[in-house]
Amino acid sequence: MNDSASSTKSGAYMTLRGTGGAIGRLGNQADTYVEMNLEHKQTWITARRPASK
């Protein structure tokens, strides 16, 4: 962004690198996606009930 009075077109043909092409899945971006696996380990404390008579 700058102080000039010019503008650029935005939309489907605007990418982070400029106006070079359409945004979409081309099948050759192996390093484009991120996979995240989250685990939450929890310990449960159970109370013993007295035996019924």
C-alpha positions as a printed Julia matrix, in Angstrom:
53×3 Matrix{Float64}:
   0.0     0.0     0.0
   1.3     3.43   -0.83
   0.16    7.03   -1.15
  -0.19    7.04   -4.94
  -3.59    7.56   -6.52
  -3.41    4.38   -8.59
  -5.51    1.3    -7.95
  -5.5    -2.36   -8.83
  -8.2    -4.8    -9.81
  -9.14   -7.34   -7.21
 -11.12  -10.51   -7.42
 -10.44  -14.03   -8.61
  -7.33  -12.98  -10.54
  -5.68  -11.16   -7.63
  -3.15  -13.28   -5.74
  -0.51  -12.51   -3.14
   2.05  -12.27   -5.93
  -0.01   -9.88   -8.01
  -2.52  -10.22  -10.82
  -0.83  -13.21  -12.43
  -3.57  -15.79  -12.45
  -6.69  -17.3   -11.04
  -6.94  -18.54   -7.47
  -7.7   -22.22   -7.32
  -6.41  -25.7    -6.68
  -4.03  -26.6    -9.45
  -2.84  -29.84   -7.88
   0.83  -28.9    -7.72
   0.93  -27.04   -4.41
   1.99  -29.86   -2.08
   3.3   -27.44    0.55
   0.28  -25.13    0.54
  -1.85  -26.95    3.1
  -1.31  -27.36    6.84
  -2.48  -30.32    8.88
  -2.89  -29.95   12.64
  -3.53  -32.79   15.07
  -4.53  -31.78   18.57
  -4.79  -34.21   21.46
  -6.25  -33.57   24.86
  -5.33  -36.16   27.46
  -7.58  -36.25   30.48
  -7.51  -38.38   33.61
 -10.84  -39.22   35.15
 -11.04  -39.86   38.88
 -13.94  -42.14   39.72
 -15.34  -42.44   43.22
 -16.26  -45.88   44.5
 -19.83  -46.29   45.58
 -20.5   -48.16   48.8
 -21.93  -51.6    48.23
 -25.7   -51.69   48.56
 -27.14  -53.84   51.34
